[in-house]
């Protein structure tokens, strides 16, 4: 349970970071790229750099770390594009509804147990996510860009599923050294991809290197590192079909309340209903 609470806390902090990025006009992609570098350095530092490139490349989880790194940075890219072209509300809903993918993975392939109450809780969680994130004004939307929020849905869901599969098949029974090495390697792969894209942006005249972006990326990197670590450790002790829905609806509900209290964001009656249903869904899934 402690890993679930910690995962909820750091995931909520990540959303708060992005809210502050918007306020202080931080370049998201630069901050994200720096974040992966800081996370990788932090991870390898935790194991005192006791890991060589040769050992990493022959580790059973190496190929999964490559896939995880690609999914991490790709998911962000599609999220940013979707927020601009398909709207923030639809993008947020798409990313959170992706809980369906790891939940189905757990139920169909990893022998997660599912009774009527748990299934009802998962369905209620999806409803609560939609209601909590529903905005007052309908954002302009073209069906020509429907593939972008769909990509957000798939990449986010596949990323959580890949992390779970890695923990289940390649890390189960191993110590923290392997957990940390896998996560740090994934972050390093994501950084390398982000660095290549950033160099292309620089060649095209984009002004992305400044102290604010570097500082924002560093803070995000520390928080994001612990988010994937707690996710891995949580998967070790809880079923993915329990952990992921509870974490997602808790993060959405908590971040919505913080947005209301701290950032003075408006919450409609339907949003409060969604938050209330989220707590009911958590009880159902936990039972």
C-alpha positions, 0 to 999 in steps of 0.5 A: 500500500505504501508504494501506491500512496507514494506513486499517487503523490509523485504522479500528482506532483508531476501534473502540478509541475506541468501546470507551473510550466504553463504558468512560467512559460517553460518549453515542455519538450526541453524540460522533458528531455532534461528530466530523463537525463536527470532521472538516469543520472539519479538512478545510476547514482543510487547504485553507485554507478555499479553497472557497465554498458556491457552488463546492461546489454546482456541483461534480460530486461535490456530490450524492454528498457529500449521499448520503455524509453521509446514509449516514454518520450513518444507518449509525451510527444503525442500528448503535446501534439494532441493538446494543441490540435485535439484539445486539452480536455480530450487529450487528458481523458485519452491519457487517463482512459488508457488504464483499460490496456494494463487492466485487460493485460492483468485480467486476461494474461497475468491471472489477476482476480476479478469479481463483480465488485472489482469489475464494477469498480473499474467501470465506475473508475472510467466514468469518474475519470470522464466526469472529473475531466469534463470541461464546460466549454466544448473545444473545437475538434476535427475528426481528421485528428482523432488519431492523435488522442488515440495515439495518446491512449495507446502509448500511455497504456502500452507504456504502463503495460510494458513496465508491468510485463518487465517487472513480471517476467524479467525483474520478479524476485530480483533486487533493487539493483536490477529495478533501478538499472532497468528504470535508469536505462529506460530514462537514458534511452528516452533522453537520447531520443529527446536530445536528437529531436532537441538538436534538430529544433536548435538547428531550426532556430528554436531557443530552448536552452535557458536556465528556467528550462534546465531547472524545470527539467531537473526538478521534474526529473527527480520527481519522475524518477521516483514515479517509475520506481514506485510504479515498479515496486507497486507492481511487485506487490499489487495486481496491475488491475488494482494498482493502475485504476486506483492510482489514476483516479486518485491522481485525477481527483487529487490534482483536480482538488489542488487545482481548485484550491491552489490554482483557482480552477473552476470545478463544475457540479459534474466534476465534483460528482466525478470526484465522488464517484472516484472514491466509490470506485476506489473502494470497489476495486480495493474490496 
